Amino acid sequence: MSAPHVVVVGGGLAGLQAGLACADAGARVSLFEARPRLGGATWSTKLKGLNVDNGQHVFLRCCTAYRGFLERLGVTDRIELQRRLSVPVASPDGRRAWLRRNALPAPAHLAASVLRFAHLSLSERLHAGLTARHMGALDLRDPAVDAQSLGGWLAARGESDAAIERFWDLLVRATLNLPARDASLSLAAKVFQTGLLERADAGDVGWARVPLDEVHAAPAAAALAARGARVCTRTPIQGVDVANPERPAVLVDGERVEADALILAVTHDVAADLLPDAAGVDCEGLRKLGASPIVNLHVVFDRRVLDLPFLAAVDSPLQWIFDRSEASGLERGQYLAVSLSGAEPWVGRSRADLQRVFLPAFHAVLPASRQAGVERFFITCERAATFRQAPGTAALRPGPRTQSPRLFLAGAWTDTGWPATMEGACLSGLAASRHALAAASSGAASAALAA
């Protein structure tokens, strides 16, 4: 009996995870990606001698699916993972506080750090601790929880505007790609429960030490090739055909490519355009998921201005600042990357306009930058970096299965229980691959018996 054939459409993290899991299980895999590169929302390029990531991507120790993906690719030596959570937080008035965990078990591991968080008053710190306990008790699958915004829930619990902006927004905005006032309470609570409250080490922060292409795209392509997979970039599909539900197919350059199982691992808007009615997926619901942008600032100073791997900022238009000097190949000075999440106010603004806003912000938060020269300042923008993770989105996120028995969905927008993160993408790829392998194996066995 020949190995079952699984077709994967989409070469982002979800598609790469799904394709590799199927290939590792012995399936023949064909992967089609419309863009000239793999990696999806995580990609790198070279600009005037610098290795530049499209944006700064981080993960937490609790991101076990993503970390397993890295282990499968053999690239764990290319990442940095904190031994113990430690996040420096600076403000323009010169205060610098730390969110650190100690040796106590969760949730007591962060109590001392929150009580010393200098950007809040003592009463705000005490209140934040009580609010965190209530957040830990929320039922993430309760539609009433998903219907609320994090900001509204926090305000109803008596959190001050300052606490929401300087503490809660600091921790949630980068993960949900929305400010607290607009973000889904259930997704925010997922971040807190899994990332900060359930295990003491869950929130330790990790990031890539090399360009993202060397972490995801290139190693995944090599791993798939080693398993005999067919990987085609610059190959958009024109349609999905499930008229014969036992032999789903994609239309590629006018030809039908049939499979024993098909995984659609594209963005939610593309999926809405491709999915046939027989899939039984609410495509209008997918379109309602919307999009939220991320704007990334890339600034090269002529000297070192940040003495840490990364820094978070409050009371500033800056959010999270990362030192990317080593990963970029910069030989002198310092290259800082700033990710601006929920970046609607900054999309479409000119470089000169952003310089006028953000260089003074650098000077306020990083005093050493006041004497430094700016050698380069450029911008990358992902207008649809994630779906809009607002209240009410849980009901719009489908699971991996469709009503067509051999057609499956993957992507960080599917119902993984996680926000739109690298962890969510990898979880979705694994879930889709399990269903696809079961369906493909039964299909191949039936075909063999019929023959």
C-alpha positions, 0 to 999 in steps of 0.5 A, a space after each residue: 500500500 502506497 503512503 497516503 498523500 497529504 496536500 498542505 496549502 500555506 507555508 507559514 508556521 501552521 503549514 510547516 508544522 502540519 506538513 512536517 508532522 505528516 511527513 514524519 508520520 510517513 505521508 507523502 506531502 505536497 506543500 504549496 505557498 503563494 509567496 516566494 518564501 516560507 515562514 508566513 508572518 515570520 520572515 527576514 530580508 537583507 537591507 544594505 548589509 543588515 539581516 532584518 526581521 519583519 518584526 520582533 517575535 517572542 515566545 514563552 516557556 509555556 509555548 510547548 508546541 512552538 518549542 517542540 517545533 524548534 526542537 524538531 528543526 534542530 535549532 534550539 541553539 539559535 534561540 535565547 530563553 530566559 532562565 528566569 522571567 525578568 522584564 525591565 520597564 522604563 518610563 520617561 521620568 527615569 524610573 525603571 522597574 522590573 517584573 521578575 519571578 522569584 523561587 516561590 511557586 505560582 502564583 506567589 512567584 510574582 507577588 514581590 515584583 508586583 509589590 515593587 512595581 514603581 510605575 504604580 502607586 502602592 494601592 494600585 499594586 495591591 489592587 492589581 494583585 487582587 485583580 490577577 486572582 480574579 482573572 485566574 478564576 475566569 472560565 475561558 470558554 464562557 461566551 460571557 467572558 469572551 463578550 467582554 473587553 479586558 479594559 471594561 472588565 478591569 475598569 469594572 473591578 476598580 483598576 485605575 486608568 494608570 494601572 490599565 495603561 502601565 501594567 495590564 496593557 504592558 503585558 497584554 498588548 504585545 500578545 493580543 495586538 490590541 490595547 486592553 480597552 479593545 482586547 478580548 477578556 477571554 484571550 487576555 485571561 488565557 495569556 495570564 492564566 497560562 503564561 503567568 499564573 499556572 506555573 512559575 516558569 511559564 512566563 520566561 521569555 524567549 527570542 531568536 538570536 539569529 534571523 528568523 529565516 534561519 530559525 523557521 523557513 530554511 530549517 523547515 525546508 531542509 527537514 521537509 526535503 529530507 522526508 521527500 516532501 514536495 515544497 513549491 513556493 510562488 505557487 498560489 492555488 486557484 481553488 479547492 475542490 471537494 466534489 468528491 469528498 474522498 479525494 479532495 483536490 487543489 487547482 494549481 496552474 490549471 491542474 487538479 492535484 488530488 490528495 487523501 487529505 487536504 490542509 488549508 493553512 492560509 490566512 483567514 481572509 484567504 481561507 474565506 475566499 477559497 473554502 467551498 460551500 461543502 466545507 460548511 465553514 462560516 466564511 462571512 464569520 471568518 471575514 468578520 475576524 478582521 485584522 490588526 496591524 503591527 508597525 516595526 521601527 528599525 533604528 541603528 545608533 552609532 553607539 550602544 544606547 541600551 544595556 539590556 537585551 530588551 526593554 519595555 516602555 510605559 508612558 511612551 509611544 514606544 512599547 517593547 525595544 529589542 537589541 538586534 545588533 548581533 542577529 543583524 550582523 551589525 559590526 558597530 553601534 547598536 540596532 534596536 527594533 521596536 514593535 508597535 502592536 495595535 498600531 492603527 495610529 501609525 499605519 501609513 505615516 511617513 518615516 520623517 513623521 515617525 522619526 519626529 515622534 519616536 526619536 524624542 521618545 528614545 531620548 526620554 526612555 534611553 538617556 544614552 541615546 541623546 548623544 548618539 547619532 542615528 545612522 539608519 531609521 526605517 519601518 516595516 509594517 504588517 497591515 494584517 499581522 493578526 486577526 483582530 482579537 476583540 470581544 466576540 471572536 471566539 464564536 468566529 474561530 473554527 476548529 480544524 475539522 470541516 464538514 468535508 471529511 478530508 479537508 482541514 484547517 490550520 492557522 493561528 486564527 483557528 480555535 486553538 484556545 490561544 491568541 494569534 501567536 507562534 504557539 497558536 500557529 503550531 498548535 493548529 498545525 499539529 491538530 490539523 495534521 492529526 486529523 489529516 493523517 487519520 483521514 488519509 490513512 483510512 482513505 489509502 487503506 480503502 483504496 488498497 482494498 478496492 484495488 
